[in-house]
Amino acid sequence: MPKLNWMGPAMLSLSARNAQLPMFDRQTLPRAITLAVLANCFAVIFAAFLLMLNCGSVFAQEFRLANRLGEKTAKTNTPDFTLTTRIYFAGERKPNTVHKNIFADGVIYSVSESDPRFLTVFDLNQSMIVLLDQKTKTRCSVSMDELTRLTARADASVTDSMRRERLGMNAQVRLIGPQRYEMTYPGVRYEVEGVVPPSPAMAIANAQLVDWACRLNIARPRGLPPFGRMRLNDELWKQSLIGVKTKLSINRNGADGEPVVKANLNIESDWSEGLDDDAERQIDQVQGYRVVYTQVNWSEFSD
C-alpha cells in the first residue's frame, strides 16, 4: 500500500522566468506532503487532477490566511512546541503516515518519520521556505512572497464556476457541534474537531504552517487541490483552534478526465509543549544541512 504524506519534497515546478503555473497532471501516488501534512496534515495524497492554471495579469482579492496575518504573528512570543500528525486508512490501527512539525523561534521544521529523506523548513523570520534532500545533499529555496503571488494568480485564473466548485475554491465551512466543523465539495468531505491550545499563538503558528504547505501544493501539485483545505484552515484560525481529529472522505468519480479516487482517512494530531532532546537534535541537524547542502534550482531538486 503506498504511503500518503503531503509534506514531502514539495519541489516547485514554477518557472520564475515565464511565470507559468504548472499543470496538475501527476498520475501516481507521491511518496510524500504535499502539504502536508498537515501539521494537521489534512492533505490526502492521491493522483493529481488534470488542470492547467494559466497566469493572468490581474490578481484576485487577497486569498486566505497568509495575506491577512501580516505582522500580527509575534514570532518571539510563540512558545516552542511539537505537533505530530498520524494518518490512518479507515479501519486500520497502524498509521500509514507519521509527520512531525517542530515549532521553534519562528521557524517550523517539518519532518516525515515515514519517509525521512526530505525535510521542509518554513522560516517565518526570513519569509522563506527551504527544501532539503538528505540523499542528494541538495537544497532549494522559495520566497513566501512568490508563493503568495502564485496563489493569487491561480485564484484569478479559474473563472468557470463549476471548475471552482470542483476545486474547492467556493467550499463553505459549516459548524456542526462545539468546535466541530464540516466542509464538503464535489467528491470530498472533511469533518474536523478542533481544540484550543494553551497559547493562541500556537494556533496561529499552526495555521500558518498549513497555509504555506497548501501554497506549496499549488506550486507542486501533489494530491487534492489545496483550496478547500485552505478555507477550512482559515476557519480554524479564526476560532483559535488546532484540528486534532479529522475524517476525510474522497469519492471522485472521474469527471472531467480526472482519475477515479476513493479513500476514507482518519487524521489525528497532538502536540507537546517545549522541545525534547530529539527535537533539539533534529533542529541542529537541519540547521547544519541548510549551510552545507548544495543550492540547486527548483527544476533540479529531487522529485
HUKA-V319396 format. One record per backbone hydrogen bond with DSSP energy under -1.0 kcal/mol. NH is the residue of the N-H (numbers start at 1). CO is the residue of the C=O. E is the energy in kcal/mol with one decimal. If there is no record, write none. Layout:
NH/CO/E ; NH/CO/E
This chain:
6/33/-1.1 ; 8/32/-2.2 ; 13/219/-1.3 ; 19/15/-1.3 ; 24/51/-2.5 ; 25/23/-1.5 ; 41/38/-9.9 ; 68/65/-1.4 ; 69/65/-1.9 ; 70/66/-1.0 ; 72/69/-3.0 ; 75/73/-1.5 ; 77/74/-1.7 ; 78/75/-1.3 ; 81/103/-1.6 ; 82/272/-2.3 ; 83/101/-2.9 ; 84/270/-2.9 ; 85/99/-3.1 ; 86/268/-2.9 ; 87/97/-2.4 ; 88/266/-3.1 ; 90/264/-2.9 ; 92/89/-2.4 ; 96/87/-2.9 ; 97/87/-1.4 ; 99/85/-3.0 ; 100/111/-3.3 ; 101/83/-2.6 ; 102/109/-2.8 ; 103/81/-3.1 ; 104/107/-2.9 ; 107/104/-1.3 ; 108/122/-2.2 ; 109/102/-2.7 ; 110/120/-3.1 ; 111/100/-3.3 ; 113/98/-1.9 ; 114/98/-1.0 ; 119/132/-2.2 ; 120/110/-2.0 ; 121/130/-3.0 ; 122/108/-2.9 ; 123/128/-2.6 ; 124/106/-1.5 ; 124/122/-1.1 ; 128/123/-2.1 ; 129/142/-2.8 ; 130/121/-2.6 ; 131/140/-3.1 ; 132/119/-2.9 ; 133/138/-2.5 ; 134/117/-2.7 ; 137/133/-1.4 ; 138/133/-1.1 ; 139/294/-2.5 ; 140/131/-1.8 ; 142/129/-2.1 ; 144/127/-2.3 ; 147/143/-1.5 ; 148/144/-2.1 ; 149/145/-2.2 ; 150/146/-2.3 ; 151/147/-2.3 ; 152/148/-1.9 ; 153/149/-2.2 ; 154/150/-2.3 ; 155/151/-2.4 ; 156/152/-2.3 ; 157/153/-2.0 ; 158/154/-1.0 ; 164/160/-2.4 ; 165/161/-2.1 ; 166/162/-2.2 ; 167/163/-2.0 ; 168/165/-1.1 ; 169/164/-2.1 ; 174/182/-3.3 ; 176/180/-2.3 ; 177/180/-1.0 ; 180/177/-2.2 ; 181/192/-2.7 ; 182/174/-2.7 ; 183/190/-2.2 ; 185/188/-2.1 ; 188/185/-3.1 ; 189/249/-2.2 ; 190/183/-3.1 ; 191/247/-1.8 ; 192/181/-2.6 ; 193/245/-2.8 ; 194/179/-3.2 ; 195/242/-2.1 ; 202/199/-1.3 ; 204/200/-1.8 ; 205/201/-2.5 ; 206/202/-2.4 ; 207/203/-2.3 ; 208/204/-2.4 ; 209/205/-2.0 ; 210/206/-2.3 ; 211/207/-2.4 ; 212/208/-2.8 ; 213/209/-2.5 ; 214/210/-2.3 ; 215/211/-1.8 ; 216/212/-1.9 ; 217/213/-1.4 ; 218/214/-1.0 ; 219/215/-1.7 ; 220/216/-2.8 ; 224/44/-1.5 ; 230/226/-2.1 ; 231/227/-1.6 ; 232/228/-2.1 ; 233/229/-2.6 ; 234/230/-2.1 ; 235/231/-1.7 ; 236/232/-2.0 ; 237/233/-2.5 ; 238/234/-2.0 ; 239/235/-1.4 ; 240/237/-1.6 ; 241/236/-2.7 ; 242/195/-2.3 ; 244/193/-2.8 ; 245/193/-1.4 ; 246/267/-2.4 ; 247/191/-2.6 ; 248/265/-2.7 ; 249/189/-2.6 ; 250/263/-3.2 ; 251/187/-3.2 ; 252/261/-2.8 ; 258/255/-2.0 ; 261/252/-1.6 ; 263/250/-2.3 ; 265/248/-2.9 ; 266/88/-2.6 ; 267/246/-3.0 ; 268/86/-2.6 ; 269/244/-2.1 ; 270/84/-2.0 ; 272/82/-2.2 ; 274/80/-2.8 ; 280/276/-2.4 ; 281/277/-2.3 ; 282/278/-2.3 ; 283/279/-2.2 ; 284/280/-2.3 ; 285/281/-2.2 ; 286/282/-2.6 ; 287/283/-2.6 ; 288/284/-1.7 ; 289/285/-2.1 ; 290/286/-2.3 ; 292/288/-2.3 ; 293/289/-2.4 ; 294/137/-2.1 ; 296/139/-2.8 ; 300/297/-1.1
